[in-house]
Amino acid sequence: MIQAVFSPTGGTQAVADAIAGSMPMQKVDLCGEVEAQAVGVPVLAVLPVYGGRLPEIAVERLRHLKGQGQAAVAVVVYGNRAYEDALAELKNELTGCGFRVIAAAAFIAEHSIVRSVATGRPDTEDKLLAAEFGRAVAAKLVAQDMSEVTVPGGEPYRDRPVMPVVPLVLENCGACGKCARLCPVGAIPLNAPNTTDAEKCILCMRCVSVCPRRSRLLPTPVLSGLTQRLQAVAAERKLPQLFV
Ligand SMILES: Cc1cc2nc3c(=O)[nH]c(=O)nc-3n(C[C@H](O)[C@H](O)[C@H](O)COP(=O)(O)O)c2cc1C
């Protein structure tokens, strides 16, 4: 099976790994360039939710996989607010690539911008459910049951969010270039890692999470505004939804 994952800060990857369990997986990292390829095995696609949609760059890279009638599993991971059209978008994208979506799920991970929301998720309970989902998928594959699933959401999709800021860079930046090398959209120049191209930045927070000196962060007013907006959803524990 191929595991195609876009996970700038690791929450989506943790869910993907819990679903995979001991199933052998060939990894396709959607945070980097993906070569166009015909796929001869089932695909597990796991993407995060950004503003109720999928990150555009991840969708563009996913489109390089050609399904040729293979089975696919569509999974979105969100930060305890809502996933809105993202799961339907992923199902439609995979179908458009020539896959049959035989299972789908929405899981919850720590909110990568507002870390006080869904802190520590996916936790033990989430991972047990993810493993159970993985076993159900494996059973369906073994049975050669190619029946497709129905998921909530759909077209017309909500508009993609416009990101209001880019991370700011503190004076203590050592210009090591780690953020530039790991930025999934190439928004940080290697020769000037204390800058960010606002046209390219999708505010995925990878640079903030990987900086060894904690030099990158969101401007405080933006972070407090978002924290306040998400306060209501922080209180309630959303549960994973499985469609098999
Ligand atoms: C730009 C951006 C937009 C987001 N939008 C949503 C959203 O609409 N709903 C939600 O519940 N979580 C949202 N989140 C939280 C992420 O979906 C969640 O934290 C996810 O686990 C991030 O994946 P990662 O840890 O693999 O980077 C957003 C995060 C970012 C960075």
The ligand as an ORCA input file, in Angstrom:
! r2SCAN-3c Opt
* xyz 0 1
  C      -3.801     27.190      7.831
  C      -4.517     26.243      8.727
  C      -5.908     26.138      8.673
  C      -6.587     25.248      9.514
  N      -7.932     25.133      9.400
  C      -8.611     24.260     10.193
  C     -10.022     24.101     10.080
  O     -10.680     24.662      9.207
  N     -10.640     23.272     10.966
  C      -9.968     22.611     11.953
  O     -10.600     21.930     12.756
  N      -8.604     22.683     12.040
  C      -7.928     23.484     11.190
  N      -6.544     23.569     11.259
  C      -5.827     22.636     12.149
  C      -5.211     21.477     11.355
  O      -6.163     20.898     10.496
  C      -4.677     20.385     12.277
  O      -3.923     20.941     13.309
  C      -3.823     19.356     11.531
  O      -3.540     18.314     12.400
  C      -2.525     19.933     11.030
  O      -1.777     18.912     10.413
  P      -0.219     18.648     10.714
  O      -0.087     18.489     12.209
  O       0.055     17.389      9.986
  O       0.510     19.821     10.210
  C      -5.857     24.456     10.441
  C      -4.460     24.570     10.502
  C      -3.798     25.441      9.652
  C      -2.294     25.499      9.716
*
